[in-house]
Amino acid sequence: RDLPHSPYLRAVAQAVTQHVHAEAGRRMSAPCTLGDREELRALLHTAGFREVRIQLHILPMRITSLEYFLSGQFAASPIANDVAALDATAREAFLAQIIAALQPYRDDAGYMIPYETHVAQAQA
């Protein structure tokens, strides 16, 4: 789904845009660029698929330590070098912004962040 339906990617994209650069923020939000169900349906029909059915799935993203998870997330991302180039103060502010944005999803076990996605089934 689109960025408003992904609290995690929205928080990351906003922080990356603010602390790294706008192009990096766009790259981090790329998984949400085909978020409109009817646009997805039209693309599948155009590609020759029929009997297209699209379901909304909400997947739980369970993260015990957001700080630990974020370091791995950015090390494996296309903007790893950009994030690594931040000085210590900027990196701290960058991570703090993401953590603050995701506080509503914190519980006693860490974080449970919903990740909404469309799943399409169709006949070839």
N, CA, C and O atoms as CSV, one atom per row, in Angstrom:
chain,resi,resn,atom,element,x,y,z
A,1,ARG,N,N,0.843,-1.189,0.000
A,1,ARG,CA,C,0.000,0.000,0.000
A,1,ARG,C,C,0.874,1.232,0.000
A,1,ARG,O,O,2.099,1.144,0.088
A,2,ASP,N,N,0.242,2.359,-0.098
A,2,ASP,CA,C,1.010,3.596,-0.181
A,2,ASP,C,C,1.545,4.029,1.175
A,2,ASP,O,O,1.155,3.485,2.209
A,3,LEU,N,N,2.426,4.997,1.165
A,3,LEU,CA,C,3.193,5.408,2.340
A,3,LEU,C,C,2.344,5.759,3.570
A,3,LEU,O,O,2.753,5.415,4.679
A,4,PRO,N,N,1.197,6.417,3.439
A,4,PRO,CA,C,0.404,6.703,4.645
A,4,PRO,C,C,-0.033,5.455,5.416
A,4,PRO,O,O,-0.368,5.549,6.597
A,5,HIS,N,N,-0.034,4.288,4.763
A,5,HIS,CA,C,-0.442,3.038,5.406
A,5,HIS,C,C,0.740,2.224,5.926
A,5,HIS,O,O,0.568,1.077,6.340
A,6,SER,N,N,1.924,2.800,5.906
A,6,SER,CA,C,3.114,2.105,6.392
A,6,SER,C,C,3.844,2.996,7.394
A,6,SER,O,O,4.721,3.769,7.009
A,7,PRO,N,N,3.492,2.896,8.665
A,7,PRO,CA,C,4.112,3.775,9.664
A,7,PRO,C,C,5.636,3.656,9.706
A,7,PRO,O,O,6.333,4.655,9.887
A,8,TYR,N,N,6.151,2.445,9.541
A,8,TYR,CA,C,7.598,2.255,9.601
A,8,TYR,C,C,8.288,2.958,8.427
A,8,TYR,O,O,9.192,3.770,8.626
A,9,LEU,N,N,7.857,2.641,7.212
A,9,LEU,CA,C,8.505,3.248,6.040
A,9,LEU,C,C,8.275,4.754,5.987
A,9,LEU,O,O,9.141,5.492,5.515
A,10,ARG,N,N,7.127,5.220,6.461
A,10,ARG,CA,C,6.865,6.658,6.502
A,10,ARG,C,C,7.853,7.344,7.446
A,10,ARG,O,O,8.425,8.378,7.100
A,11,ALA,N,N,8.056,6.774,8.637
A,11,ALA,CA,C,8.999,7.354,9.603
A,11,ALA,C,C,10.417,7.350,9.040
A,11,ALA,O,O,11.143,8.335,9.176
A,12,VAL,N,N,10.809,6.255,8.414
A,12,VAL,CA,C,12.151,6.143,7.839
A,12,VAL,C,C,12.330,7.148,6.697
A,12,VAL,O,O,13.324,7.873,6.657
A,13,ALA,N,N,11.370,7.190,5.774
A,13,ALA,CA,C,11.489,8.088,4.621
A,13,ALA,C,C,11.556,9.547,5.054
A,13,ALA,O,O,12.323,10.323,4.483
A,14,GLN,N,N,10.772,9.929,6.045
A,14,GLN,CA,C,10.799,11.310,6.529
A,14,GLN,C,C,12.143,11.649,7.158
A,14,GLN,O,O,12.694,12.720,6.906
A,15,ALA,N,N,12.671,10.745,7.975
A,15,ALA,CA,C,13.965,10.997,8.619
A,15,ALA,C,C,15.092,11.014,7.598
A,15,ALA,O,O,15.990,11.851,7.683
A,16,VAL,N,N,15.058,10.114,6.648
A,16,VAL,CA,C,16.092,10.072,5.617
A,16,VAL,C,C,16.044,11.349,4.780
A,16,VAL,O,O,17.083,11.933,4.474
A,17,THR,N,N,14.852,11.774,4.416
A,17,THR,CA,C,14.714,13.008,3.636
A,17,THR,C,C,15.284,14.201,4.396
A,17,THR,O,O,15.979,15.038,3.821
A,18,GLN,N,N,14.989,14.271,5.682
A,18,GLN,CA,C,15.437,15.414,6.497
A,18,GLN,C,C,16.929,15.372,6.810
A,18,GLN,O,O,17.593,16.407,6.763
A,19,HIS,N,N,17.465,14.203,7.126
A,19,HIS,CA,C,18.844,14.118,7.619
A,19,HIS,C,C,19.862,13.678,6.572
A,19,HIS,O,O,21.056,13.922,6.739
A,20,VAL,N,N,19.413,13.036,5.503
A,20,VAL,CA,C,20.338,12.580,4.463
A,20,VAL,C,C,20.111,13.446,3.223
A,20,VAL,O,O,20.831,14.425,3.025
A,21,HIS,N,N,19.134,13.110,2.391
A,21,HIS,CA,C,18.722,13.966,1.280
A,21,HIS,C,C,17.427,13.420,0.678
A,21,HIS,O,O,17.065,12.265,0.901
A,22,ALA,N,N,16.737,14.266,-0.087
A,22,ALA,CA,C,15.409,13.933,-0.610
A,22,ALA,C,C,15.425,12.700,-1.512
A,22,ALA,O,O,14.519,11.870,-1.429
A,23,GLU,N,N,16.425,12.565,-2.360
A,23,GLU,CA,C,16.489,11.406,-3.251
A,23,GLU,C,C,16.600,10.107,-2.450
A,23,GLU,O,O,15.983,9.104,-2.807
A,24,ALA,N,N,17.373,10.120,-1.384
A,24,ALA,CA,C,17.497,8.934,-0.526
A,24,ALA,C,C,16.152,8.619,0.125
A,24,ALA,O,O,15.786,7.451,0.254
A,25,GLY,N,N,15.423,9.638,0.531
A,25,GLY,CA,C,14.087,9.434,1.094
A,25,GLY,C,C,13.143,8.800,0.096
A,25,GLY,O,O,12.350,7.932,0.461
A,26,ARG,N,N,13.212,9.221,-1.165
A,26,ARG,CA,C,12.381,8.619,-2.215
A,26,ARG,C,C,12.751,7.145,-2.415
A,26,ARG,O,O,11.874,6.301,-2.605
A,27,ARG,N,N,14.037,6.845,-2.373
A,27,ARG,CA,C,14.463,5.445,-2.536
A,27,ARG,C,C,13.950,4.576,-1.390
A,27,ARG,O,O,13.549,3.432,-1.609
A,28,MET,N,N,13.961,5.112,-0.173
A,28,MET,CA,C,13.501,4.322,0.967
A,28,MET,C,C,11.983,4.131,0.970
A,28,MET,O,O,11.484,3.201,1.603
A,29,SER,N,N,11.253,4.984,0.284
A,29,SER,CA,C,9.800,4.821,0.218
A,29,SER,C,C,9.361,4.043,-1.021
A,29,SER,O,O,8.163,3.864,-1.240
A,30,ALA,N,N,10.308,3.580,-1.829
A,30,ALA,CA,C,10.004,2.874,-3.076
A,30,ALA,C,C,9.066,1.676,-2.896
A,30,ALA,O,O,8.230,1.449,-3.771
A,31,PRO,N,N,9.156,0.894,-1.805
A,31,PRO,CA,C,8.233,-0.234,-1.677
A,31,PRO,C,C,6.758,0.184,-1.636
A,31,PRO,O,O,5.871,-0.652,-1.810
A,32,CYS,N,N,6.501,1.456,-1.411
A,32,CYS,CA,C,5.120,1.934,-1.308
A,32,CYS,C,C,4.652,2.683,-2.550
A,32,CYS,O,O,3.588,3.301,-2.527
A,33,THR,N,N,5.418,2.641,-3.624
A,33,THR,CA,C,5.070,3.440,-4.793
A,33,THR,C,C,3.909,2.875,-5.608
A,33,THR,O,O,3.296,3.612,-6.381
A,34,LEU,N,N,3.598,1.621,-5.462
A,34,LEU,CA,C,2.457,1.038,-6.159
A,34,LEU,C,C,1.410,0.661,-5.118
A,34,LEU,O,O,1.023,-0.501,-4.993
A,35,GLY,N,N,0.970,1.650,-4.388
A,35,GLY,CA,C,0.085,1.391,-3.260
A,35,GLY,C,C,-1.394,1.454,-3.552
A,35,GLY,O,O,-2.204,1.074,-2.707
A,36,ASP,N,N,-1.767,1.924,-4.727
A,36,ASP,CA,C,-3.176,2.051,-5.053
A,36,ASP,C,C,-3.697,0.727,-5.626
A,36,ASP,O,O,-3.181,0.225,-6.625
A,37,ARG,N,N,-4.713,0.178,-4.987
A,37,ARG,CA,C,-5.258,-1.130,-5.379
A,37,ARG,C,C,-5.757,-1.140,-6.816
A,37,ARG,O,O,-5.509,-2.099,-7.547
A,38,GLU,N,N,-6.451,-0.096,-7.231
A,38,GLU,CA,C,-7.006,-0.071,-8.579
A,38,GLU,C,C,-5.918,0.121,-9.635
A,38,GLU,O,O,-6.048,-0.383,-10.751
A,39,GLU,N,N,-4.865,0.831,-9.303
A,39,GLU,CA,C,-3.730,0.961,-10.219
A,39,GLU,C,C,-3.053,-0.402,-10.405
A,39,GLU,O,O,-2.690,-0.775,-11.520
A,40,LEU,N,N,-2.889,-1.132,-9.313
A,40,LEU,CA,C,-2.318,-2.480,-9.381
A,40,LEU,C,C,-3.202,-3.384,-10.236
A,40,LEU,O,O,-2.705,-4.131,-11.078
A,41,ARG,N,N,-4.504,-3.314,-10.018
A,41,ARG,CA,C,-5.444,-4.127,-10.789
A,41,ARG,C,C,-5.331,-3.799,-12.286
A,41,ARG,O,O,-5.280,-4.702,-13.121
A,42,ALA,N,N,-5.294,-2.512,-12.615
A,42,ALA,CA,C,-5.187,-2.089,-14.015
A,42,ALA,C,C,-3.884,-2.587,-14.648
A,42,ALA,O,O,-3.886,-3.029,-15.797
A,43,LEU,N,N,-2.785,-2.518,-13.915
A,43,LEU,CA,C,-1.508,-3.008,-14.444
A,43,LEU,C,C,-1.555,-4.507,-14.728
A,43,LEU,O,O,-1.043,-4.974,-15.745
A,44,LEU,N,N,-2.171,-5.245,-13.825
A,44,LEU,CA,C,-2.285,-6.692,-14.042
A,44,LEU,C,C,-3.180,-7.005,-15.232
A,44,LEU,O,O,-2.865,-7.897,-16.020
A,45,HIS,N,N,-4.285,-6.292,-15.375
A,45,HIS,CA,C,-5.156,-6.495,-16.546
A,45,HIS,C,C,-4.407,-6.143,-17.828
A,45,HIS,O,O,-4.489,-6.877,-18.813
A,46,THR,N,N,-3.679,-5.030,-17.825
A,46,THR,CA,C,-2.911,-4.604,-18.994
A,46,THR,C,C,-1.854,-5.642,-19.367
A,46,THR,O,O,-1.552,-5.830,-20.546
A,47,ALA,N,N,-1.296,-6.313,-18.362
A,47,ALA,CA,C,-0.282,-7.341,-18.613
A,47,ALA,C,C,-0.898,-8.656,-19.090
A,47,ALA,O,O,-0.179,-9.617,-19.364
A,48,GLY,N,N,-2.229,-8.699,-19.190
A,48,GLY,CA,C,-2.878,-9.895,-19.709
A,48,GLY,C,C,-3.462,-10.829,-18.665
A,48,GLY,O,O,-3.974,-11.893,-19.014
A,49,PHE,N,N,-3.398,-10.466,-17.418
A,49,PHE,CA,C,-3.976,-11.312,-16.375
A,49,PHE,C,C,-5.486,-11.092,-16.325
A,49,PHE,O,O,-5.980,-10.015,-16.658
A,50,ARG,N,N,-6.205,-12.123,-15.906
A,50,ARG,CA,C,-7.659,-12.008,-15.778
A,50,ARG,C,C,-8.075,-12.527,-14.404
A,50,ARG,O,O,-7.271,-13.111,-13.678
A,51,GLU,N,N,-9.306,-12.310,-14.070
A,51,GLU,CA,C,-9.836,-12.706,-12.759
A,51,GLU,C,C,-8.926,-12.213,-11.631
A,51,GLU,O,O,-8.550,-12.972,-10.738
A,52,VAL,N,N,-8.591,-10.958,-11.692
A,52,VAL,CA,C,-7.698,-10.353,-10.699
A,52,VAL,C,C,-8.456,-10.133,-9.398
A,52,VAL,O,O,-9.517,-9.508,-9.374
A,53,ARG,N,N,-7.893,-10.656,-8.326
A,53,ARG,CA,C,-8.433,-10.442,-6.978
A,53,ARG,C,C,-7.311,-9.860,-6.133
A,53,ARG,O,O,-6.190,-10.367,-6.131
A,54,ILE,N,N,-7.625,-8.804,-5.427
A,54,ILE,CA,C,-6.626,-8.140,-4.586
A,54,ILE,C,C,-7.151,-8.100,-3.157
A,54,ILE,O,O,-8.270,-7.659,-2.895
A,55,GLN,N,N,-6.320,-8.568,-2.253
A,55,GLN,CA,C,-6.671,-8.575,-0.836
A,55,GLN,C,C,-5.701,-7.691,-0.069
A,55,GLN,O,O,-4.526,-7.572,-0.417
A,56,LEU,N,N,-6.213,-7.087,0.960
A,56,LEU,CA,C,-5.394,-6.295,1.875
A,56,LEU,C,C,-4.902,-7.217,2.990
A,56,LEU,O,O,-5.699,-7.887,3.648
A,57,HIS,N,N,-3.605,-7.246,3.193
A,57,HIS,CA,C,-3.013,-7.999,4.296
A,57,HIS,C,C,-2.309,-7.016,5.214
A,57,HIS,O,O,-1.618,-6.106,4.757
A,58,ILE,N,N,-2.490,-7.208,6.501
A,58,ILE,CA,C,-1.784,-6.394,7.488
A,58,ILE,C,C,-0.854,-7.334,8.242
A,58,ILE,O,O,-1.291,-8.197,9.004
A,59,LEU,N,N,0.426,-7.144,8.008
A,59,LEU,CA,C,1.442,-8.016,8.590
A,59,LEU,C,C,2.044,-7.344,9.815
A,59,LEU,O,O,2.359,-6.155,9.770
A,60,PRO,N,N,2.206,-8.073,10.893
A,60,PRO,CA,C,2.834,-7.478,12.076
A,60,PRO,C,C,4.358,-7.482,11.947
A,60,PRO,O,O,4.968,-8.519,11.686
A,61,MET,N,N,4.946,-6.338,12.129
A,61,MET,CA,C,6.406,-6.210,12.164
A,61,MET,C,C,6.786,-6.173,13.634
A,61,MET,O,O,6.686,-5.124,14.269
A,62,ARG,N,N,7.216,-7.288,14.181
A,62,ARG,CA,C,7.581,-7.349,15.597
A,62,ARG,C,C,9.072,-7.103,15.698
A,62,ARG,O,O,9.869,-7.857,15.140
A,63,ILE,N,N,9.455,-6.046,16.412
A,63,ILE,CA,C,10.858,-5.665,16.566
A,63,ILE,C,C,11.139,-5.503,18.054
A,63,ILE,O,O,10.542,-4.654,18.717
A,64,THR,N,N,12.044,-6.315,18.572
A,64,THR,CA,C,12.382,-6.235,19.984
A,64,THR,C,C,13.173,-4.967,20.279
A,64,THR,O,O,12.844,-4.222,21.202
A,65,SER,N,N,14.206,-4.728,19.499
A,65,SER,CA,C,15.053,-3.548,19.692
A,65,SER,C,C,15.080,-2.743,18.395
A,65,SER,O,O,15.710,-3.145,17.417
A,66,LEU,N,N,14.398,-1.619,18.398
A,66,LEU,CA,C,14.359,-0.785,17.201
A,66,LEU,C,C,15.747,-0.228,16.879
A,66,LEU,O,O,16.112,-0.112,15.709
A,67,GLU,N,N,16.509,0.112,17.892
A,67,GLU,CA,C,17.855,0.636,17.685
A,67,GLU,C,C,18.728,-0.385,16.952
A,67,GLU,O,O,19.431,-0.034,16.004
A,68,TYR,N,N,18.685,-1.623,17.379
A,68,TYR,CA,C,19.455,-2.697,16.748
A,68,TYR,C,C,18.951,-2.957,15.335
A,68,TYR,O,O,19.744,-3.097,14.403
A,69,PHE,N,N,17.631,-3.021,15.176
A,69,PHE,CA,C,17.025,-3.284,13.879
A,69,PHE,C,C,17.401,-2.206,12.866
A,69,PHE,O,O,17.735,-2.516,11.722
A,70,LEU,N,N,17.348,-0.942,13.283
A,70,LEU,CA,C,17.651,0.160,12.363
A,70,LEU,C,C,19.087,0.106,11.858
A,70,LEU,O,O,19.343,0.391,10.688
A,71,SER,N,N,20.023,-0.256,12.725
A,71,SER,CA,C,21.416,-0.312,12.275
A,71,SER,C,C,21.571,-1.361,11.172
A,71,SER,O,O,22.290,-1.123,10.201
A,72,GLY,N,N,20.919,-2.505,11.301
A,72,GLY,CA,C,20.963,-3.527,10.266
A,72,GLY,C,C,20.203,-3.113,9.022
A,72,GLY,O,O,20.636,-3.381,7.901
A,73,GLN,N,N,19.074,-2.463,9.222
A,73,GLN,CA,C,18.252,-1.990,8.092
A,73,GLN,C,C,19.058,-1.060,7.191
A,73,GLN,O,O,19.064,-1.218,5.970
A,74,PHE,N,N,19.729,-0.099,7.793
A,74,PHE,CA,C,20.448,0.869,6.974
A,74,PHE,C,C,21.754,0.309,6.414
A,74,PHE,O,O,22.187,0.726,5.341
A,75,ALA,N,N,22.378,-0.615,7.110
A,75,ALA,CA,C,23.601,-1.233,6.583
A,75,ALA,C,C,23.303,-2.038,5.326
A,75,ALA,O,O,24.164,-2.178,4.458
A,76,ALA,N,N,22.078,-2.573,5.225
A,76,ALA,CA,C,21.701,-3.402,4.079
A,76,ALA,C,C,20.872,-2.641,3.045
A,76,ALA,O,O,20.316,-3.245,2.127
A,77,SER,N,N,20.792,-1.337,3.190
A,77,SER,CA,C,19.934,-0.551,2.297
A,77,SER,C,C,20.740,0.110,1.184
A,77,SER,O,O,21.968,0.162,1.252
A,78,PRO,N,N,20.058,0.613,0.162
A,78,PRO,CA,C,20.757,1.299,-0.927
A,78,PRO,C,C,21.355,2.651,-0.503
A,78,PRO,O,O,22.084,3.279,-1.270
A,79,ILE,N,N,21.044,3.086,0.708
A,79,ILE,CA,C,21.599,4.361,1.178
A,79,ILE,C,C,22.595,4.152,2.320
A,79,ILE,O,O,22.857,5.069,3.099
A,80,ALA,N,N,23.141,2.950,2.412
A,80,ALA,CA,C,24.070,2.618,3.496
A,80,ALA,C,C,25.223,3.613,3.592
A,80,ALA,O,O,25.557,4.067,4.687
A,81,ASN,N,N,25.825,3.953,2.471
A,81,ASN,CA,C,26.964,4.882,2.492
A,81,ASN,C,C,26.553,6.272,2.938
A,81,ASN,O,O,27.302,6.950,3.641
A,82,ASP,N,N,25.350,6.705,2.526
A,82,ASP,CA,C,24.855,8.027,2.933
A,82,ASP,C,C,24.648,8.101,4.439
A,82,ASP,O,O,25.019,9.089,5.074
A,83,VAL,N,N,24.057,7.060,5.008
A,83,VAL,CA,C,23.809,7.035,6.453
A,83,VAL,C,C,25.133,6.926,7.204
A,83,VAL,O,O,25.318,7.584,8.228
A,84,ALA,N,N,26.043,6.111,6.711
A,84,ALA,CA,C,27.352,5.956,7.354
A,84,ALA,C,C,28.141,7.265,7.339
A,84,ALA,O,O,28.976,7.495,8.213
A,85,ALA,N,N,27.880,8.116,6.357
A,85,ALA,CA,C,28.605,9.388,6.242
A,85,ALA,C,C,28.115,10.444,7.240
A,85,ALA,O,O,28.771,11.471,7.416
A,86,LEU,N,N,26.974,10.205,7.892
A,86,LEU,CA,C,26.489,11.168,8.886
A,86,LEU,C,C,27.441,11.215,10.069
A,86,LEU,O,O,27.946,10.181,10.506
A,87,ASP,N,N,27.689,12.413,10.588
A,87,ASP,CA,C,28.518,12.488,11.796
A,87,ASP,C,C,27.699,11.986,12.980
A,87,ASP,O,O,26.489,11.791,12.861
A,88,ALA,N,N,28.344,11.779,14.104
A,88,ALA,CA,C,27.699,11.152,15.263
A,88,ALA,C,C,26.465,11.925,15.723
A,88,ALA,O,O,25.447,11.316,16.053
A,89,THR,N,N,26.539,13.237,15.749
A,89,THR,CA,C,25.408,14.053,16.203
A,89,THR,C,C,24.236,13.934,15.232
A,89,THR,O,O,23.091,13.766,15.652
A,90,ALA,N,N,24.523,14.021,13.937
A,90,ALA,CA,C,23.466,13.916,12.926
A,90,ALA,C,C,22.854,12.522,12.931
A,90,ALA,O,O,21.639,12.377,12.801
A,91,ARG,N,N,23.689,11.497,13.078
A,91,ARG,CA,C,23.178,10.122,13.102
A,91,ARG,C,C,22.275,9.906,14.316
A,91,ARG,O,O,21.241,9.247,14.208
A,92,GLU,N,N,22.658,10.454,15.468
A,92,GLU,CA,C,21.848,10.333,16.680
A,92,GLU,C,C,20.486,11.005,16.486
A,92,GLU,O,O,19.457,10.447,16.868
A,93,ALA,N,N,20.479,12.193,15.897
A,93,ALA,CA,C,19.225,12.910,15.642
A,93,ALA,C,C,18.362,12.151,14.637
A,93,ALA,O,O,17.142,12.084,14.786
A,94,PHE,N,N,18.982,11.594,13.638
A,94,PHE,CA,C,18.309,10.813,12.600
A,94,PHE,C,C,17.588,9.615,13.218
A,94,PHE,O,O,16.398,9.410,12.978
A,95,LEU,N,N,18.312,8.827,14.012
A,95,LEU,CA,C,17.716,7.650,14.650
A,95,LEU,C,C,16.666,8.042,15.681
A,95,LEU,O,O,15.639,7.373,15.799
A,96,ALA,N,N,16.904,9.110,16.424
A,96,ALA,CA,C,15.946,9.573,17.427
A,96,ALA,C,C,14.623,9.977,16.785
A,96,ALA,O,O,13.558,9.745,17.356
A,97,GLN,N,N,14.687,10.578,15.605
A,97,GLN,CA,C,13.467,10.978,14.902
A,97,GLN,C,C,12.630,9.757,14.528
A,97,GLN,O,O,11.408,9.773,14.681
A,98,ILE,N,N,13.273,8.711,14.042
A,98,ILE,CA,C,12.550,7.494,13.666
A,98,ILE,C,C,11.941,6.834,14.905
A,98,ILE,O,O,10.776,6.436,14.899
A,99,ILE,N,N,12.730,6.727,15.948
A,99,ILE,CA,C,12.262,6.095,17.184
A,99,ILE,C,C,11.087,6.867,17.773
A,99,ILE,O,O,10.119,6.259,18.231
A,100,ALA,N,N,11.155,8.187,17.769
A,100,ALA,CA,C,10.062,9.014,18.291
A,100,ALA,C,C,8.787,8.814,17.471
A,100,ALA,O,O,7.695,8.726,18.032
A,101,ALA,N,N,8.921,8.743,16.164
A,101,ALA,CA,C,7.752,8.565,15.299
A,101,ALA,C,C,7.077,7.217,15.521
A,101,ALA,O,O,5.874,7.086,15.296
A,102,LEU,N,N,7.833,6.217,15.957
A,102,LEU,CA,C,7.289,4.870,16.123
A,102,LEU,C,C,6.899,4.538,17.566
A,102,LEU,O,O,6.519,3.403,17.850
A,103,GLN,N,N,6.984,5.496,18.467
A,103,GLN,CA,C,6.615,5.257,19.862
A,103,GLN,C,C,5.176,4.774,20.052
A,103,GLN,O,O,4.928,3.982,20.961
A,104,PRO,N,N,4.215,5.217,19.232
A,104,PRO,CA,C,2.848,4.697,19.418
A,104,PRO,C,C,2.727,3.185,19.227
A,104,PRO,O,O,1.722,2.588,19.615
A,105,TYR,N,N,3.738,2.570,18.637
A,105,TYR,CA,C,3.708,1.128,18.366
A,105,TYR,C,C,4.557,0.333,19.361
A,105,TYR,O,O,4.806,-0.855,19.156
A,106,ARG,N,N,4.995,0.976,20.420
A,106,ARG,CA,C,5.834,0.327,21.430
A,106,ARG,C,C,4.963,-0.334,22.492
A,106,ARG,O,O,3.947,0.213,22.920
A,107,ASP,N,N,5.387,-1.519,22.905
A,107,ASP,CA,C,4.748,-2.193,24.027
A,107,ASP,C,C,5.835,-2.818,24.898
A,107,ASP,O,O,7.017,-2.536,24.698
A,108,ASP,N,N,5.462,-3.648,25.844
A,108,ASP,CA,C,6.441,-4.217,26.772
A,108,ASP,C,C,7.427,-5.177,26.098
A,108,ASP,O,O,8.484,-5.464,26.662
A,109,ALA,N,N,7.105,-5.670,24.922
A,109,ALA,CA,C,7.992,-6.600,24.222
A,109,ALA,C,C,8.829,-5.908,23.134
A,109,ALA,O,O,9.616,-6.565,22.453
A,110,GLY,N,N,8.669,-4.625,22.972
A,110,GLY,CA,C,9.397,-3.885,21.942
A,110,GLY,C,C,8.432,-3.074,21.105
A,110,GLY,O,O,7.755,-2.179,21.611
A,111,TYR,N,N,8.372,-3.393,19.815
A,111,TYR,CA,C,7.499,-2.668,18.884
A,111,TYR,C,C,6.694,-3.665,18.072
A,111,TYR,O,O,7.200,-4.721,17.693
A,112,MET,N,N,5.437,-3.327,17.806
A,112,MET,CA,C,4.591,-4.094,16.902
A,112,MET,C,C,4.025,-3.072,15.922
A,112,MET,O,O,3.074,-2.351,16.223
A,113,ILE,N,N,4.633,-3.032,14.750
A,113,ILE,CA,C,4.299,-2.020,13.757
A,113,ILE,C,C,3.551,-2.700,12.608
A,113,ILE,O,O,4.068,-3.650,12.020
A,114,PRO,N,N,2.350,-2.232,12.282
A,114,PRO,CA,C,1.612,-2.854,11.182
A,114,PRO,C,C,2.233,-2.496,9.831
A,114,PRO,O,O,2.635,-1.356,9.597
A,115,TYR,N,N,2.302,-3.479,8.964
A,115,TYR,CA,C,2.804,-3.277,7.607
A,115,TYR,C,C,1.696,-3.742,6.670
A,115,TYR,O,O,1.440,-4.940,6.550
A,116,GLU,N,N,1.043,-2.796,6.009
A,116,GLU,CA,C,-0.073,-3.117,5.128
A,116,GLU,C,C,0.429,-3.339,3.703
A,116,GLU,O,O,1.274,-2.601,3.198
A,117,THR,N,N,-0.111,-4.366,3.079
A,117,THR,CA,C,0.287,-4.677,1.708
A,117,THR,C,C,-0.897,-5.248,0.940
A,117,THR,O,O,-1.831,-5.785,1.535
A,118,HIS,N,N,-0.853,-5.133,-0.355
A,118,HIS,CA,C,-1.839,-5.772,-1.210
A,118,HIS,C,C,-1.247,-7.075,-1.734
A,118,HIS,O,O,-0.075,-7.137,-2.106
A,119,VAL,N,N,-2.072,-8.107,-1.756
A,119,VAL,CA,C,-1.680,-9.388,-2.336
A,119,VAL,C,C,-2.639,-9.652,-3.494
A,119,VAL,O,O,-3.857,-9.696,-3.319
A,120,ALA,N,N,-2.064,-9.823,-4.666
A,120,ALA,CA,C,-2.881,-10.036,-5.868
A,120,ALA,C,C,-2.835,-11.490,-6.290
A,120,ALA,O,O,-1.787,-12.135,-6.251
A,121,GLN,N,N,-3.986,-11.990,-6.693
A,121,GLN,CA,C,-4.100,-13.314,-7.301
A,121,GLN,C,C,-4.795,-13.110,-8.637
A,121,GLN,O,O,-5.753,-12.344,-8.740
A,122,ALA,N,N,-4.303,-13.804,-9.663
A,122,ALA,CA,C,-4.889,-13.644,-10.985
A,122,ALA,C,C,-4.605,-14.881,-11.819
A,122,ALA,O,O,-3.733,-15.689,-11.499
A,123,GLN,N,N,-5.358,-15.002,-12.884
A,123,GLN,CA,C,-5.181,-16.089,-13.846
A,123,GLN,C,C,-4.342,-15.576,-15.021
A,123,GLN,O,O,-4.565,-14.472,-15.517
A,124,ALA,N,N,-3.388,-16.381,-15.455
A,124,ALA,CA,C,-2.558,-15.985,-16.598
A,124,ALA,C,C,-3.253,-16.343,-17.896
A,124,ALA,O,O,-2.715,-16.091,-18.974
